[in-house]
């Protein structure tokens, strides 16, 4: 049975002291932009990666070569409804000598599967513990993030100026792919044309508010779908803003779940339509497409008649 709190373990040939020193060199494996002292009991310090994730931590337990515990005093995520999901959690590093090896067990107490951020945070911690911290211990050089230097795929997506939305489901990549291709079942509006084959074109129309024409320019079954917007007309902004942009769906199996990453390349905050369009895409991805994948039926997110 999977534990409620996220935990993961690495084993190295180095001494407990070397592991302890690496853990406390937080700038060397998590972020180059750590602010404050990370190597003394009761010290408070700040982690941030752009505006994607900011948190304030306090060292509440510090046992040389054995254990380090951080308490999350404050937290802000840019990509969750509850921006403070980590607040009140404790992050625990336990170091144990086993024969001629040293085990490091990492646990975030409070990071549970019901958190909206759980899958992204789980993937991030696996990257930072198993790759970056492991390399810092074993080679002396980790792979921390930094300004304009994301280290995980989710950081890259979340920090992009293009609109992006990510979610996870228990269904297979094939089931996700088939749902995405069934465009009329989740994109609320009128669809005309073929949405199935490479090179196909189809029109989307939502009353007199939004028209766009898409061409399928990349199609990798169970992995990726890309549409090029060849024409567009928006009644509430610069009418042709979408023309020339790309709409990308990326499907990836991670830890027995399927990740769906949606990106509208070219839909950036400087667009006049950005606020309305990003809201609409967010609702379509997180509600309608998610529902189609998990229940077999999309949802009515715009309050108009469903297809």
N, C-alpha and C positions, 0 to 999 in steps of 0.2 A: 504493500500500500504506500502510495506517495505521501511523504510528510507534508503537513500543512505549511510549515515555514520552509523557505527555500534554503537548501544546504548543498554543498559540493565539497569534494576533497581532492587534494593532490598529495603525492608522495615524492620526495626528492632525496638525493644522496648527501645533501648538505646538513650541517649541524642545526639544532634548534636555535642557536644564537644567530646564525646567518639568516634563517627564515624569519625570526623575530625582527631583525634589523631591516629586512626587505619589506615586510608588512608595514612597518612604520615609516618607510620612505614612500609615502603615498604619492608624492609628485613623480616618483620613478616608475609607477605602474598604473595609476588611475588617471590623474590629470596633472598636467604641467601648471595649471592655473589655480592650484590649491592656495588658499590664503589663510595663514595662521600656522601655529605650531602643532604638528601631528605626532610629537614624540614625548609627551609628558602628561601625566595624570591630571585630570580636571581642565585641561586646555580645551578651548573651543576654536573651531576652524570652519572654513567655508569651501564647499565644492561647487563649481558651476561649469556647465558646458553650454556656451552661448545663452540663449533664453529657453533652451529645451529642458534643462534640468538644473535647478539651484537648490542646495540644501546646506543647513548649518548643523554641525555635529559637535559632540562633546566626548572626550575620552573619560569614561566612567570606571574602567578597570584596566590596569596596566601591570601585568606580572611578567617581568623579564624572562624571555625564552619560553613562556608558557601560554600566555593569554592576553588578548587585547579586546576591549569592548568599547564600541562607540554608540552613543545615544543620538538619535536624529531629533534635534530640537525644533527644526522648522524645515519645510520642504515646499518646492514649487515645480510642477510639471507643466509644460505647455500643451501636452497632447492628451490629457485626461480630463474628465468632467470634474472629478475631485482632485484639485491641484495639490492637496496636502497628503496624498496617500501614504507616504513614508513616515510622516510625522508620528513620533512616539515609538517607532521601531528601534531595535538594537541590532547592531552589526557586530558579529562575534568571530574572532579568529582564535582557534584553539590549536596549540602546537604540542605534538606528542612524539617522543623518540620511540621508534619501533625497530629493535635490532640495530642495524647500522644505517637506518634510514630515518627520515623525519616526516611525519604526517602533519599536514595543515588542513584542518576542517574549518570551512567558512559557513556561517549561518546568518541569515537575516531574519531575526525573530519578528514576525508580524507581516512579512512579505508572503502573502498567501494567494492561492489560485483565484480567489474571488476579487482580488484587486484588478482594476482595469489595466494597470501597467504590468501585470505579472509576467506575461510572455516576453515583452520587450525587456523588462528588468532581468528576467531569468537568462535570456540570451546574452545580455550585456555582462552580467556577472560571470557567466561561463567564459566569455571572451577575456575579461580582465583577470580572472583567477587562473584559468587553465593556460592562457597564452601569455598575457603581459606580466603578471606577477611570477608565474613559473619561469619565464625567461629572465626576469630580474634576479631571481634566486640563483638560477643555474648558469647564466652567462654574464650577469652584472648589468644588463641593459634590458629594461622593459619596453612596453609599447603604450605609453599613456596617451590620452587625447590631449588636445591643446587648441589654441585659437586657430580656427579654420583647419583643424586636423582631427576629424572624426576617426574612430578606430573600429566601430561596429557598423553593420549595414543599416541598423535602425537609426543610429546617430546621423549617418550620411543622408538618409531619407528625411528625417525630421528637421535637419538643419538646412535643407534645400529651400530655395526661394520658390520653387515650383510647388503647387499644392499637392500634398500627399496624404494618404490615409491608409492605415495598416490595421488588420485584425486577424485573429486566429480562429480556426474551427476544427472540429474533430473529424470532419469528412475528408475523403481522399483528394489528392490533387486532381484526379479525373472528374470527380463530382463537382469540384470548384470550377474547373475549366468549362464543363458543360453548362453550369449555371451562368457563368459570365457570357458565354456564347448565346444564351437564351435572352437576348437583350430586352425584348419586349416584356419579359416577365418581371424585370426589376427597374428598368429606366422608364419612369412614368411619363407617358406622352404617346405620340403616334409614331410608329416606326414603319418606314416604307423602304423596301429593297432587301437584299440578302446580307445577312450578318455572319455567314458561316465559313466562307472560303477566302483564301488569300487573294487579294485583288478586288474583292467584292466592295460595292459602295452601298451605303444606306443613308436615308434621311431621317432626322429626328425633328419632330415638331411638337411644341407645347403651346397650344392655342396661338395667339399672335405675339407671344412673349419671346419665344426662342425657336430659332431654326438653325440646324447645322447639318452638314453633309460629311460623313466619315468614310474613309477608305481603309480597308484592312491591309496594312503594309508589312506586318510581321505576325506570324501565327505558328507557335510551337506548342503542339498539343500537351496539355497538362503542365505547361511551364510559363508561357508568355503570350499575350495578345497586345498588339499595338494598332491603334487607329490614327490616321492622319486626318485632321479636319481641313477639308479642301474648300469649304464655304461656310459662312455663318452670318446670322443676323440676330442681334439682341435688341429688344425694344427699350431696354432700361439703361443702356450704356453705349460706348463706342460700338457701333453695330457689328463691325467685322472683327472684333478683338480675338475671337477664337481661331480665325482663319490662319492656317500654318502651324497651329499647335498640335501636339501629339497626346493621345490618351493611352496610358500604358497600364496593363495588368500583369503583375509578376506573381507567380505561384511557386511556393517552395515548401517542402516537407521539413519540419524541424521538431525534433523530440516527440515524434508520434502525433504531431498536429500539423495542420496545413496553414501556412502564413499566406495571406493575400495582401499584397502591397499595390495600392492604386496611386498613380502619379499622373497629373495633368501637366505635362511639360510645356511651359510657356504661360501657364496661368499663374501669374506672379502678383504680389501685393500692389504693384503700380497700375494694374489693370483697373479700369473704372468698375468693372463687373465683379472684382475679386471677392468682395464681401458676400454678395448674393450667391455667386457661383461656388465659392468654397463651402458655404453653408449647405447648398443643394447637394454637392458631391458628397459631403460628409454624411448627410442624411441618407442618400442613396446607397452609399457603401456600408455604413455601420448599421443601417436599419433594413433597407429593402433587399440589397444583394445578400447581406448576412442572413436575413430571414429566408430568402429563396434557397440558399445553400443548406440551411439547417432544418427548415420545415417543409420545403417544397413549394413555398408561395412567397412572392415578394409583398412589400407593404406599400400602402398609400401614404407617401410622405409629404405630398404637396396639397392634399385636401381636395383633389379633383377626382374625376372618375378613373378607376383603375383600368389597365388593359386586361 
